[in-house]
Amino acid sequence: MPANNQPIFSIAGDAQWSSGAITAANTTTDLTSGTIYAIFTGGTNGSYIQRIRFRHLGTNVATVARVWINNGSTTGTAANNTLWDEITLAANTLSQVAAAINYELPFGFALPAGYVIYVTLGTAVAAGFKATIIGGDY
């Protein structure tokens, strides 16, 4: 049972991110195959997801990042997955004098306990991206 439920507020901040560089392409339309990256798992009582941020880790070609919600079951069953949103990530050249662009998608909703946020890329990239989700646990 969530601790703060009248009204409900998150009780502890939660930030989760990709464990390594997100680089591989996955052109599936239902998340049932290919390389997928787990970014966030809903806490014991669920979690509030504020936003996801993508950062270039170096020189990359342009691609699209797709953000998926999975109900905590196998991703191999299409009915367990939904494409929540996608964002174009422009090409980037590593520079020591200019910052790379941040890309953010707002969430603003509660994620049920055990649900998982996954990310895929439409095109393979060289250096990769780091995806970070900011939120809180109930």
C-alpha positions in Angstrom: 0.0 0.0 0.0 1.4 3.4 -0.9 2.5 5.5 2.0 1.2 8.9 0.8 -2.2 8.3 -0.8 -4.6 11.1 0.3 -3.7 12.6 -2.3 -1.0 10.3 -3.5 2.6 11.7 -3.6 5.8 9.8 -4.2 7.6 9.0 -1.0 11.1 8.7 -2.4 12.8 10.0 -5.5 13.9 7.4 -8.1 16.3 7.9 -11.0 17.1 4.9 -13.3 19.1 4.8 -16.5 20.4 2.5 -19.2 23.2 0.3 -17.9 25.3 0.9 -21.0 25.3 2.7 -24.3 22.1 2.4 -26.3 23.5 1.7 -29.8 21.7 -1.1 -31.7 18.8 -0.7 -34.2 15.5 -2.4 -33.7 12.8 -1.9 -36.3 10.1 -4.1 -34.8 6.8 -2.5 -34.4 5.7 -4.4 -31.3 8.9 -4.9 -29.1 8.7 -8.7 -29.5 12.2 -9.2 -30.9 15.5 -7.4 -31.5 17.7 -5.5 -29.1 15.7 -3.7 -26.4 17.0 -1.7 -23.5 15.3 -1.8 -20.1 15.4 1.7 -18.5 13.0 1.7 -15.6 11.1 -0.7 -13.5 8.1 0.4 -11.4 8.6 0.1 -7.6 6.8 -2.2 -5.2 3.9 0.2 -4.9 4.3 1.7 -8.3 6.2 4.8 -9.4 5.6 8.3 -10.7 7.5 9.0 -13.9 8.3 12.6 -14.5 10.5 12.5 -17.7 13.0 10.7 -19.8 16.2 12.3 -21.1 18.4 11.2 -23.9 22.1 12.2 -24.1 24.6 11.6 -26.9 27.7 9.7 -25.7 29.7 10.9 -28.7 29.4 11.1 -32.5 26.2 9.5 -33.7 24.0 9.6 -36.9 20.4 10.7 -36.6 17.9 8.1 -35.4 14.6 7.8 -33.6 14.2 6.7 -30.0 11.1 4.7 -29.2 9.8 4.5 -25.7 7.7 1.4 -24.8 5.7 0.4 -21.7 5.6 -3.3 -20.8 3.2 -4.8 -18.2 6.1 -6.7 -16.5 5.6 -9.8 -18.5 7.6 -11.2 -21.4 8.3 -8.7 -24.2 7.9 -11.6 -26.6 4.1 -11.3 -26.5 3.0 -8.2 -28.4 -0.1 -7.7 -26.1 2.3 -7.0 -23.2 3.8 -4.0 -24.9 2.7 -0.6 -26.1 4.6 2.1 -27.9 4.2 5.1 -25.7 6.1 7.8 -27.6 9.0 8.4 -29.9 11.4 11.3 -30.5 13.9 12.1 -33.3 17.5 12.3 -32.1 19.5 14.4 -34.5 23.1 13.6 -35.6 25.8 14.7 -33.3 29.6 15.3 -33.6 31.6 15.0 -30.4 33.0 18.4 -29.5 35.1 19.7 -26.6 33.8 23.3 -27.1 30.1 22.8 -27.7 27.5 20.9 -25.8 25.4 18.1 -27.3 21.7 18.6 -27.4 19.5 17.1 -24.6 16.3 15.4 -25.7 13.4 15.0 -23.2 10.0 13.4 -23.3 7.6 14.3 -20.5 5.8 11.4 -18.8 3.7 12.8 -16.0 1.9 9.6 -15.0 2.0 6.7 -12.5 3.6 3.5 -13.6 2.1 0.3 -12.0 4.3 -1.9 -9.8 6.6 -4.1 -11.9 5.8 -2.4 -15.2 9.0 -1.7 -17.3 10.0 1.1 -19.6 12.0 0.0 -22.6 13.8 2.0 -25.3 14.7 1.0 -28.9 16.5 2.9 -31.7 15.4 3.0 -35.3 19.0 3.2 -36.6 22.2 1.9 -35.2 24.5 4.5 -33.9 28.3 4.5 -33.1 28.8 6.1 -29.7 25.3 5.6 -28.4 22.9 7.3 -26.0 22.3 7.3 -22.3 18.7 7.3 -21.3 17.7 8.5 -17.8 14.3 8.5 -16.2 13.5 10.8 -13.3 10.6 10.0 -11.0 9.6 8.7 -7.6 8.3 5.6 -5.9 5.1 5.4 -4.0 
